Amino acid sequence: MQILNPSRWYLHPVFIFSCSLFAIATSLVLTVSWYMEITSALEVIILKFHIDPQLIFPSKTGMTIIVLSLLIAVVILGILLAFIYYQKTINLFRLQHNFIYNFTHELKTPVTSLRIYLETFIRHPMEPEDIKKYSRTMLEDIDRLTENINSILNLARIESQNFGSRITTDSLETLVKAFCKKNASLFRTLDIDIQNRSNHSLVCPVNLFLFEMLLMNIISNAIKYNESDHPKLSIVFKSYLQKIIIEFKDNGIGVDKKDIRKIFRKFYQSGREQKDDVSGSGLGLYLVSSIAAIHGWRVSAASKGTGRGTKFTITIPWASIAGIREKNLWKRLKKSVSWS
């Protein structure tokens, strides 16, 4: 599309936008300047021929100038808003384009790998140890495929509101421990330490399907974006007068400070430009942010820099705990999830 990446500099939207503003501002300045010159000339004529000023300068002249100035200001504001909307549309288009390219690559790579291994099994006799070795690699490829497909399915479920609205009221610590135990095979390479520093059970109503999706994405990131010989994740529960805090702190590759505010955007992948081996769909943390918003929670991230780990913090106000009801979960979804 030429409009998205014009080959001629004078077709660039920034240049067109600047010229439009310059033209409107110049026309306003020239109009006021010409009006002042004409007014000065008419004042000379009025004094020379003793003409009633009201006949030359109607009482509504000042008001007309003010109205015209306001209208021009509205036009400028409209152009500015249109330009901002256009830029956001272009950015979304680029994100979607990158997502399609990256996701296609994420699907094609493990499929190609599986095909090569299967053809090797068929064409060449192999030792049992080699078969086990290659089978483990094939299972990893299948896990990679499953993860990416589940990301798309989960996004579709959330944005189409196609998930169960049943609320589970239980201890958050119990739910997290049960989830980690249920998925122990997936997290076998990760040392998970769960601590409850509040000395309370921290009972909270949650949508179990969404809460487990949130946990899966955060814990998977601690494995995926980790170059340590011993990946670790610390999950700490804290309780205060007005809120509950859940901290997920890993020893992974960390996040650059300039990317902290962007990592929860849809399709955004930190480090994709610098590293070719970064996998994923760019939806995991967007799903985490959306699920937190649905429940009335807040999620934030912090990192001391690349190579120094990342800490995700989920803040659960007691007010939101009291407000979650099965009947209004759909309303929360419509109001809270960001569609941009």
C-alpha positions as CSV (number, residue, x, y, z in Angstrom):
1,M,0.0,0.0,0.0
2,Q,1.7,3.2,-1.2
3,I,-0.1,5.4,1.3
4,L,1.5,3.4,4.2
5,N,5.0,3.6,2.8
6,P,5.0,6.3,0.1
7,S,8.0,6.4,-2.3
8,R,7.7,10.2,-2.8
9,W,8.4,12.5,0.1
10,Y,5.6,14.9,-0.8
11,L,3.1,12.1,-0.4
12,H,4.1,11.4,3.2
13,P,1.2,11.9,5.6
14,V,3.4,14.0,8.0
15,F,4.3,16.3,5.2
16,I,0.7,16.6,4.0
17,F,-0.5,17.2,7.6
18,S,2.2,19.9,8.2
19,C,1.3,21.7,4.9
20,S,-2.4,21.6,5.8
21,L,-1.8,23.2,9.2
22,F,0.6,25.8,7.6
23,A,-2.0,26.7,4.9
24,I,-4.8,27.2,7.5
25,A,-2.6,29.2,9.8
26,T,-1.3,31.3,7.0
27,S,-4.8,32.0,5.7
28,L,-5.8,33.1,9.2
29,V,-2.8,35.4,9.6
30,L,-3.3,36.9,6.1
31,T,-7.1,37.4,6.7
32,V,-6.4,39.2,10.0
33,S,-3.6,41.3,8.4
34,W,-5.7,42.3,5.4
35,Y,-8.6,43.1,7.7
36,M,-6.4,45.4,9.8
37,E,-5.1,47.2,6.7
38,I,-8.6,47.7,5.3
39,T,-9.8,48.9,8.7
40,S,-7.0,51.5,8.9
41,A,-7.8,52.7,5.4
42,L,-11.5,53.0,6.2
43,E,-10.8,54.9,9.4
44,V,-8.9,57.5,7.3
45,I,-11.9,57.8,5.0
46,I,-14.3,58.1,7.9
47,L,-12.3,60.9,9.5
48,K,-11.9,62.7,6.2
49,F,-15.6,62.6,5.1
50,H,-17.1,62.6,8.6
51,I,-19.0,59.3,8.0
52,D,-20.8,57.5,10.8
53,P,-18.5,54.6,11.8
54,Q,-21.6,52.4,12.4
55,L,-22.3,52.5,8.6
56,I,-18.8,51.2,7.8
57,F,-18.2,48.9,10.8
58,P,-21.3,47.0,11.8
59,S,-21.6,46.1,15.5
60,K,-21.3,42.4,14.6
61,T,-17.9,42.7,13.0
62,G,-15.9,41.7,16.1
63,M,-18.2,38.8,16.8
64,T,-17.9,37.6,13.2
65,I,-14.1,37.5,13.6
66,I,-14.3,35.6,16.8
67,V,-16.7,33.0,15.3
68,L,-14.5,32.6,12.2
69,S,-11.4,32.2,14.4
70,L,-13.2,29.5,16.5
71,L,-14.3,27.7,13.3
72,I,-10.7,27.7,12.0
73,A,-9.5,26.4,15.4
74,V,-12.1,23.6,15.2
75,V,-10.9,22.7,11.7
76,I,-7.3,22.6,12.9
77,L,-8.3,20.4,15.8
78,G,-10.3,18.1,13.5
79,I,-7.3,17.7,11.2
80,L,-5.1,17.0,14.2
81,L,-7.4,14.3,15.5
82,A,-7.8,12.8,12.1
83,F,-4.0,12.6,11.8
84,I,-3.6,11.0,15.2
85,Y,-6.3,8.4,14.4
86,Y,-4.6,7.8,11.1
87,Q,-1.2,7.2,12.8
88,K,-2.9,4.8,15.3
89,T,-4.5,2.9,12.4
90,I,-1.2,2.6,10.6
91,N,0.5,1.4,13.8
92,L,-2.2,-1.2,14.3
93,F,-1.9,-2.3,10.7
94,R,1.8,-2.8,11.2
95,L,1.3,-4.7,14.4
96,Q,-1.2,-7.0,12.8
97,H,1.1,-7.5,9.8
98,N,4.0,-8.4,12.1
99,F,1.8,-10.6,14.1
100,I,0.6,-12.6,11.0
101,Y,4.2,-12.9,9.8
102,N,5.5,-14.0,13.2
103,F,2.7,-16.3,14.0
104,T,2.9,-18.0,10.6
105,H,6.6,-18.5,11.3
106,E,5.8,-19.9,14.7
107,L,3.4,-22.4,13.1
108,K,5.6,-23.3,10.2
109,T,8.9,-23.9,12.1
110,P,7.6,-26.7,14.4
111,V,5.6,-28.3,11.6
112,T,8.7,-28.5,9.4
113,S,10.7,-29.9,12.3
114,L,8.2,-32.6,13.0
115,R,8.1,-33.5,9.3
116,I,11.9,-33.9,9.2
117,Y,12.0,-36.1,12.2
118,L,9.1,-38.3,11.0
119,E,10.8,-38.7,7.6
120,T,14.0,-39.7,9.4
121,F,12.1,-42.3,11.4
122,I,10.6,-43.8,8.2
123,R,13.8,-43.8,6.0
124,H,16.5,-44.7,8.5
125,P,16.8,-47.3,11.2
126,M,17.6,-45.7,14.5
127,E,18.8,-46.7,17.9
128,P,16.3,-46.6,20.8
129,E,18.2,-43.8,22.5
130,D,18.1,-41.7,19.4
131,I,14.4,-42.3,19.0
132,K,13.9,-41.1,22.6
133,K,16.0,-38.1,22.0
134,Y,14.2,-37.0,18.8
135,S,10.8,-37.9,20.3
136,R,11.5,-35.4,23.2
137,T,12.3,-32.7,20.6
138,M,9.1,-33.5,18.7
139,L,7.1,-33.2,22.0
140,E,8.7,-29.8,22.5
141,D,7.6,-28.8,19.0
142,I,4.1,-30.0,19.7
143,D,4.1,-28.0,23.0
144,R,5.1,-24.9,21.0
145,L,2.4,-25.4,18.5
146,T,-0.2,-26.0,21.2
147,E,0.9,-22.8,23.0
148,N,0.5,-20.6,20.0
149,I,-2.9,-22.2,19.0
150,N,-4.2,-21.8,22.5
151,S,-3.2,-18.1,22.5
152,I,-5.3,-17.5,19.4
153,L,-8.2,-19.5,20.8
154,N,-8.1,-17.7,24.2
155,L,-8.0,-14.3,22.5
156,A,-11.1,-15.3,20.5
157,R,-12.9,-16.5,23.6
158,I,-12.2,-13.3,25.5
159,E,-13.1,-10.9,22.7
160,S,-16.2,-12.9,21.7
161,Q,-17.2,-13.3,25.4
162,N,-17.3,-17.1,24.8
163,F,-16.1,-18.4,28.2
164,G,-17.9,-19.5,31.3
165,S,-18.9,-16.9,33.7
166,R,-19.0,-19.2,36.8
167,I,-17.2,-17.6,39.7
168,T,-15.0,-19.7,42.0
169,T,-14.5,-18.4,45.6
170,D,-11.4,-19.9,47.1
171,S,-7.9,-19.1,48.5
172,L,-5.7,-17.5,45.8
173,E,-2.7,-19.4,47.2
174,T,-4.6,-22.7,47.0
175,L,-5.6,-22.0,43.4
176,V,-2.1,-21.1,42.4
177,K,-0.6,-24.2,44.0
178,A,-3.2,-26.4,42.4
179,F,-2.5,-24.9,39.0
180,C,1.3,-25.4,39.3
181,K,0.8,-29.0,40.5
182,K,-1.6,-29.7,37.6
183,N,0.9,-28.4,35.1
184,A,4.0,-29.6,36.7
185,S,5.1,-31.4,33.5
186,L,5.0,-28.1,31.6
187,F,7.0,-26.2,34.3
188,R,9.5,-29.0,35.1
189,T,12.4,-26.8,34.1
190,L,11.3,-23.9,36.4
191,D,11.9,-23.7,40.1
192,I,8.7,-22.2,41.5
193,D,8.6,-20.8,45.1
194,I,5.2,-19.8,46.5
195,Q,5.1,-17.7,49.7
196,N,2.2,-16.2,51.6
197,R,3.5,-13.3,53.7
198,S,0.0,-12.2,54.8
199,N,-0.7,-15.1,57.2
200,H,-4.3,-15.2,55.8
201,S,-6.0,-17.5,53.4
202,L,-6.8,-14.5,50.9
203,V,-10.1,-15.8,49.7
204,C,-11.1,-14.1,46.5
205,P,-13.8,-14.7,43.9
206,V,-12.3,-15.4,40.4
207,N,-13.3,-16.8,37.1
208,L,-11.2,-20.0,37.3
209,F,-10.8,-20.4,33.5
210,L,-9.5,-16.8,33.1
211,F,-7.4,-16.9,36.2
212,E,-5.6,-20.1,35.1
213,M,-5.1,-18.5,31.7
214,L,-3.5,-15.5,33.4
215,L,-1.2,-17.8,35.4
216,M,-0.2,-19.8,32.4
217,N,0.9,-16.8,30.4
218,I,2.9,-15.3,33.3
219,I,4.6,-18.5,34.3
220,S,5.3,-19.5,30.6
221,N,7.0,-16.1,30.1
222,A,9.3,-16.9,33.1
223,I,10.5,-20.0,31.2
224,K,10.4,-18.7,27.6
225,Y,12.4,-15.5,28.4
226,N,15.0,-17.0,30.6
227,E,18.6,-17.7,29.8
228,S,19.7,-18.8,33.3
229,D,21.0,-22.4,33.9
230,H,18.4,-22.6,36.7
231,P,15.2,-20.6,35.9
232,K,13.4,-19.5,39.0
233,L,10.1,-17.9,39.7
234,S,9.0,-16.5,43.1
235,I,5.2,-16.0,43.7
236,V,4.6,-13.9,46.7
237,F,1.2,-13.0,48.3
238,K,0.8,-9.9,50.4
239,S,-2.2,-8.4,52.1
240,Y,-2.8,-4.8,53.0
241,L,-5.8,-2.8,54.4
242,Q,-7.2,-2.0,51.0
243,K,-5.7,-4.5,48.6
244,I,-4.1,-7.9,47.9
245,I,-0.8,-8.0,46.1
246,I,0.5,-11.0,44.0
247,E,4.1,-10.7,42.8
248,F,5.7,-12.9,40.2
249,K,9.4,-12.3,40.1
250,D,11.7,-14.3,37.8
251,N,15.4,-14.4,37.0
252,G,14.9,-14.1,33.3
253,I,16.3,-11.8,30.6
254,G,14.3,-8.8,31.9
255,V,12.7,-6.0,30.0
256,D,14.3,-2.8,28.7
257,K,12.8,0.3,30.6
258,K,11.5,1.8,27.3
259,D,9.5,-1.3,26.7
260,I,7.8,-1.7,30.1
261,R,4.7,0.3,29.2
262,K,4.4,-1.4,25.8
263,I,4.5,-5.1,26.8
264,F,0.8,-5.3,27.6
265,R,-0.2,-4.1,24.1
266,K,-1.8,-6.5,21.7
267,F,0.7,-8.2,19.3
268,Y,3.7,-6.4,21.0
269,Q,6.8,-8.5,21.5
270,S,9.8,-7.0,23.3
271,G,13.1,-7.9,21.8
272,R,11.8,-9.2,18.5
273,E,13.9,-6.7,16.6
274,Q,17.1,-7.6,18.4
275,K,16.6,-11.4,18.7
276,D,15.5,-13.8,15.9
277,D,14.9,-16.6,18.4
278,V,12.2,-14.8,20.3
279,S,9.1,-17.0,19.9
280,G,5.4,-16.4,20.7
281,S,2.4,-14.5,19.3
282,G,2.7,-11.3,21.3
283,L,-0.7,-12.0,22.9
284,G,0.3,-13.5,26.3
285,L,0.7,-10.3,28.3
286,Y,-2.2,-8.6,26.5
287,L,-4.4,-11.5,27.7
288,V,-3.0,-11.1,31.3
289,S,-3.9,-7.4,31.2
290,S,-7.4,-8.0,29.8
291,I,-8.1,-10.7,32.4
292,A,-7.0,-8.5,35.2
293,A,-9.2,-5.7,33.9
294,I,-12.2,-8.0,33.7
295,H,-11.8,-8.8,37.4
296,G,-11.3,-5.2,38.4
297,W,-7.6,-5.8,39.1
298,R,-4.5,-3.9,38.0
299,V,-1.3,-5.5,36.5
300,S,2.0,-3.8,36.2
301,A,5.6,-4.8,35.3
302,A,9.0,-3.7,36.6
303,S,12.5,-4.6,35.6
304,K,16.0,-3.3,36.5
305,G,17.0,-3.8,32.9
306,T,17.9,-6.5,30.4
307,G,19.4,-9.5,32.1
308,R,18.1,-8.7,35.5
309,G,14.8,-10.4,35.7
310,T,11.2,-9.1,35.6
311,K,8.6,-8.6,38.3
312,F,4.9,-8.7,37.5
313,T,2.6,-7.3,40.1
314,I,-1.2,-7.9,40.3
315,T,-3.1,-5.6,42.6
316,I,-6.5,-6.7,43.8
317,P,-8.4,-4.0,45.6
318,W,-10.8,-5.3,48.3
319,A,-13.5,-3.2,46.7
320,S,-13.3,-5.2,43.5
321,I,-13.5,-8.4,45.5
322,A,-16.8,-7.3,47.0
323,G,-18.0,-6.1,43.5
324,I,-17.4,-9.3,41.5
325,R,-20.7,-11.1,40.9
326,E,-21.6,-13.7,38.3
327,K,-24.3,-11.5,36.8
328,N,-22.0,-8.5,36.1
329,L,-19.0,-10.3,34.7
330,W,-20.0,-9.7,31.1
331,K,-20.4,-6.0,31.8
332,R,-16.9,-5.9,33.3
333,L,-15.7,-7.5,30.1
334,K,-17.3,-4.9,27.8
335,K,-16.1,-2.0,29.9
336,S,-12.6,-3.1,30.8
337,V,-11.0,-4.9,27.8
338,S,-9.1,-2.6,25.5
339,W,-9.9,-3.3,21.8
340,S,-7.2,-1.0,20.4
